[in-house]
Protein backbone atom coordinates (compact mmCIF):
# COMPACT_ATOMS: atom_id res chain seq x y z
CA UNK A 1 0.00 0.00 0.00
CA UNK A 2 1.46 3.43 -0.86
CA UNK A 3 2.43 5.89 1.86
CA UNK A 4 -0.12 8.42 0.65
CA UNK A 5 -3.10 6.07 1.06
CA UNK A 6 -6.01 8.11 2.52
CA UNK A 7 -6.72 5.45 5.14
CA UNK A 8 -3.18 5.87 6.42
CA UNK A 9 -3.07 9.66 6.35
CA UNK A 10 -6.68 10.44 7.21
CA UNK A 11 -7.27 11.73 3.68
CA UNK A 12 -5.90 15.16 4.55
CA UNK A 13 -2.16 15.07 4.22
CA UNK A 14 0.54 13.17 2.44
CA UNK A 15 2.76 11.65 5.04
CA UNK A 16 2.42 11.84 8.78
CA UNK A 17 -0.37 13.79 10.46
CA UNK A 18 0.81 16.95 12.20
CA UNK A 19 1.68 16.47 15.84
CA UNK A 20 2.03 12.69 15.66
CA UNK A 21 5.76 12.51 15.08
CA UNK A 22 8.30 11.69 17.77
CA UNK A 23 9.40 14.45 20.10
CA UNK A 24 12.59 16.13 18.93
CA UNK A 25 14.57 18.29 21.32
CA UNK A 26 17.14 20.87 20.23
CA UNK A 27 19.63 19.08 22.38
CA UNK A 28 19.50 16.32 24.90
CA UNK A 29 17.21 17.55 27.68
CA UNK A 30 18.94 18.08 30.96
CA UNK A 31 17.37 15.72 33.48
CA UNK A 32 16.92 16.95 36.99
CA UNK A 33 17.84 14.96 40.03
CA UNK A 34 15.50 12.50 41.71
CA UNK A 35 14.28 15.13 44.16
CA UNK A 36 13.47 17.58 41.35
CA UNK A 37 11.64 14.92 39.31
CA UNK A 38 9.65 13.92 42.40
CA UNK A 39 8.71 17.57 42.99
CA UNK A 40 7.65 17.91 39.34
CA UNK A 41 5.57 14.73 39.57
CA UNK A 42 3.86 16.04 42.73
CA UNK A 43 3.15 19.37 41.06
CA UNK A 44 1.76 17.52 38.02
CA UNK A 45 -0.55 15.50 40.28
CA UNK A 46 -1.77 18.65 42.04
CA UNK A 47 -2.37 20.29 38.67
CA UNK A 48 -4.28 17.22 37.49
CA UNK A 49 -6.54 17.44 40.56
CA UNK A 50 -7.12 21.13 39.84
CA UNK A 51 -8.00 20.29 36.23
CA UNK A 52 -10.57 17.74 37.44
CA UNK A 53 -12.11 20.30 39.79
CA UNK A 54 -12.27 22.90 37.02
CA UNK A 55 -14.06 20.42 34.76
CA UNK A 56 -16.46 19.41 37.54
CA UNK A 57 -17.61 23.02 37.90
CA UNK A 58 -19.04 22.78 34.39
CA UNK A 59 -21.67 20.27 35.51
CA UNK A 60 -23.00 21.79 38.73
CA UNK A 61 -21.96 25.16 40.12
CA UNK A 62 -21.76 27.07 36.83
CA UNK A 63 -25.19 26.09 35.46
CA UNK A 64 -26.83 26.64 38.86
CA UNK A 65 -25.22 30.09 39.14
CA UNK A 66 -26.39 31.07 35.64
CA UNK A 67 -29.90 29.79 36.34
CA UNK A 68 -29.96 32.01 39.42
CA UNK A 69 -28.73 34.98 37.35
CA UNK A 70 -31.40 34.22 34.74
CA UNK A 71 -34.08 34.12 37.43
CA UNK A 72 -32.94 37.51 38.71
CA UNK A 73 -33.02 38.95 35.18
CA UNK A 74 -36.53 37.50 34.77
CA UNK A 75 -37.60 39.08 38.09
CA UNK A 76 -36.22 42.53 37.30
CA UNK A 77 -37.16 42.66 33.61
CA UNK A 78 -40.44 40.77 33.77
CA UNK A 79 -39.42 38.80 30.67
CA UNK A 80 -38.99 35.05 30.97
CA UNK A 81 -37.47 34.88 27.49
CA UNK A 82 -34.83 37.47 28.35
CA UNK A 83 -33.97 35.65 31.59
CA UNK A 84 -33.56 32.33 29.75
CA UNK A 85 -31.47 34.01 27.02
CA UNK A 86 -29.15 35.60 29.60
CA UNK A 87 -28.75 32.29 31.46
CA UNK A 88 -28.06 30.38 28.24
CA UNK A 89 -25.56 32.94 26.92
CA UNK A 90 -23.81 33.04 30.29
CA UNK A 91 -23.55 29.25 30.45
CA UNK A 92 -22.04 29.09 26.96
CA UNK A 93 -19.61 31.94 27.70
CA UNK A 94 -18.37 30.42 30.96
CA UNK A 95 -18.14 27.01 29.28
CA UNK A 96 -15.78 28.45 26.68
CA UNK A 97 -13.70 30.32 29.27
CA UNK A 98 -13.51 27.26 31.54
CA UNK A 99 -12.41 25.02 28.68
CA UNK A 100 -9.76 27.56 27.67
CA UNK A 101 -8.43 27.60 31.25
CA UNK A 102 -8.54 23.78 31.39
CA UNK A 103 -6.65 23.57 28.09
CA UNK A 104 -3.88 25.80 29.48
CA UNK A 105 -3.74 23.70 32.65
CA UNK A 106 -3.50 20.58 30.50
CA UNK A 107 -0.55 22.00 28.54
CA UNK A 108 1.18 22.89 31.80
CA UNK A 109 0.47 19.38 33.11
CA UNK A 110 2.16 17.85 30.05
CA UNK A 111 5.22 20.06 30.58
CA UNK A 112 5.42 19.06 34.26
CA UNK A 113 5.08 15.38 33.35
CA UNK A 114 7.94 15.71 30.87
CA UNK A 115 10.00 17.47 33.52
CA UNK A 116 9.25 14.60 35.90
CA UNK A 117 10.82 12.19 33.42
CA UNK A 118 7.77 10.82 31.59
CA UNK A 119 7.48 10.85 27.80
CA UNK A 120 4.14 12.67 27.88
CA UNK A 121 2.76 13.51 24.43
CA UNK A 122 -0.97 13.75 24.95
CA UNK A 123 -2.95 15.61 27.53
CA UNK A 124 -5.79 14.21 29.58
CA UNK A 125 -8.34 16.99 29.14
CA UNK A 126 -10.60 14.97 26.85
CA UNK A 127 -10.63 12.01 29.23
CA UNK A 128 -11.22 14.25 32.24
CA UNK A 129 -14.05 16.10 30.49
CA UNK A 130 -15.74 12.84 29.45
CA UNK A 131 -15.28 11.27 32.88
CA UNK A 132 -16.68 14.28 34.72
CA UNK A 133 -19.64 14.34 32.30
CA UNK A 134 -20.39 10.68 33.06
CA UNK A 135 -19.99 11.24 36.82
CA UNK A 136 -22.30 14.27 36.72
CA UNK A 137 -24.84 12.36 34.61
CA UNK A 138 -24.87 9.40 37.01
CA UNK A 139 -25.17 11.74 40.01
CA UNK A 140 -28.08 13.57 38.37
CA UNK A 141 -29.77 10.29 37.48
CA UNK A 142 -29.35 9.07 41.08
CA UNK A 143 -30.84 12.32 42.41
CA UNK A 144 -33.66 12.34 39.89
CA UNK A 145 -34.70 8.69 40.22
CA UNK A 146 -33.78 7.77 43.80
CA UNK A 147 -33.70 10.91 45.93
CA UNK A 148 -36.31 13.07 44.24
CA UNK A 149 -38.50 10.15 43.32
CA UNK A 150 -40.84 9.71 40.39
CA UNK A 151 -43.46 12.25 39.44
CA UNK A 152 -46.50 12.43 41.75
CA UNK A 153 -48.64 10.58 39.17
CA UNK A 154 -46.31 7.60 39.22
CA UNK A 155 -45.63 7.52 42.96
CA UNK A 156 -47.40 4.89 45.04
CA UNK A 157 -50.38 6.24 46.95
C-alpha positions in Angstrom: 0.0 0.0 0.0 1.5 3.4 -0.9 2.4 5.9 1.9 -0.1 8.4 0.7 -3.1 6.1 1.1 -6.0 8.1 2.5 -6.7 5.5 5.1 -3.2 5.9 6.4 -3.1 9.7 6.3 -6.7 10.4 7.2 -7.3 11.7 3.7 -5.9 15.2 4.5 -2.2 15.1 4.2 0.5 13.2 2.4 2.8 11.6 5.0 2.4 11.8 8.8 -0.4 13.8 10.5 0.8 17.0 12.2 1.7 16.5 15.8 2.0 12.7 15.7 5.8 12.5 15.1 8.3 11.7 17.8 9.4 14.5 20.1 12.6 16.1 18.9 14.6 18.3 21.3 17.1 20.9 20.2 19.6 19.1 22.4 19.5 16.3 24.9 17.2 17.6 27.7 18.9 18.1 31.0 17.4 15.7 33.5 16.9 17.0 37.0 17.8 15.0 40.0 15.5 12.5 41.7 14.3 15.1 44.2 13.5 17.6 41.4 11.6 14.9 39.3 9.6 13.9 42.4 8.7 17.6 43.0 7.7 17.9 39.3 5.6 14.7 39.6 3.9 16.0 42.7 3.1 19.4 41.1 1.8 17.5 38.0 -0.5 15.5 40.3 -1.8 18.6 42.0 -2.4 20.3 38.7 -4.3 17.2 37.5 -6.5 17.4 40.6 -7.1 21.1 39.8 -8.0 20.3 36.2 -10.6 17.7 37.4 -12.1 20.3 39.8 -12.3 22.9 37.0 -14.1 20.4 34.8 -16.5 19.4 37.5 -17.6 23.0 37.9 -19.0 22.8 34.4 -21.7 20.3 35.5 -23.0 21.8 38.7 -22.0 25.2 40.1 -21.8 27.1 36.8 -25.2 26.1 35.5 -26.8 26.6 38.9 -25.2 30.1 39.1 -26.4 31.1 35.6 -29.9 29.8 36.3 -30.0 32.0 39.4 -28.7 35.0 37.4 -31.4 34.2 34.7 -34.1 34.1 37.4 -32.9 37.5 38.7 -33.0 39.0 35.2 -36.5 37.5 34.8 -37.6 39.1 38.1 -36.2 42.5 37.3 -37.2 42.7 33.6 -40.4 40.8 33.8 -39.4 38.8 30.7 -39.0 35.1 31.0 -37.5 34.9 27.5 -34.8 37.5 28.3 -34.0 35.6 31.6 -33.6 32.3 29.7 -31.5 34.0 27.0 -29.2 35.6 29.6 -28.8 32.3 31.5 -28.1 30.4 28.2 -25.6 32.9 26.9 -23.8 33.0 30.3 -23.5 29.3 30.4 -22.0 29.1 27.0 -19.6 31.9 27.7 -18.4 30.4 31.0 -18.1 27.0 29.3 -15.8 28.5 26.7 -13.7 30.3 29.3 -13.5 27.3 31.5 -12.4 25.0 28.7 -9.8 27.6 27.7 -8.4 27.6 31.2 -8.5 23.8 31.4 -6.6 23.6 28.1 -3.9 25.8 29.5 -3.7 23.7 32.6 -3.5 20.6 30.5 -0.6 22.0 28.5 1.2 22.9 31.8 0.5 19.4 33.1 2.2 17.8 30.0 5.2 20.1 30.6 5.4 19.1 34.3 5.1 15.4 33.4 7.9 15.7 30.9 10.0 17.5 33.5 9.2 14.6 35.9 10.8 12.2 33.4 7.8 10.8 31.6 7.5 10.9 27.8 4.1 12.7 27.9 2.8 13.5 24.4 -1.0 13.8 24.9 -2.9 15.6 27.5 -5.8 14.2 29.6 -8.3 17.0 29.1 -10.6 15.0 26.8 -10.6 12.0 29.2 -11.2 14.2 32.2 -14.1 16.1 30.5 -15.7 12.8 29.5 -15.3 11.3 32.9 -16.7 14.3 34.7 -19.6 14.3 32.3 -20.4 10.7 33.1 -20.0 11.2 36.8 -22.3 14.3 36.7 -24.8 12.4 34.6 -24.9 9.4 37.0 -25.2 11.7 40.0 -28.1 13.6 38.4 -29.8 10.3 37.5 -29.4 9.1 41.1 -30.8 12.3 42.4 -33.7 12.3 39.9 -34.7 8.7 40.2 -33.8 7.8 43.8 -33.7 10.9 45.9 -36.3 13.1 44.2 -38.5 10.2 43.3 -40.8 9.7 40.4 -43.5 12.3 39.4 -46.5 12.4 41.7 -48.6 10.6 39.2 -46.3 7.6 39.2 -45.6 7.5 43.0 -47.4 4.9 45.0 -50.4 6.2 46.9 
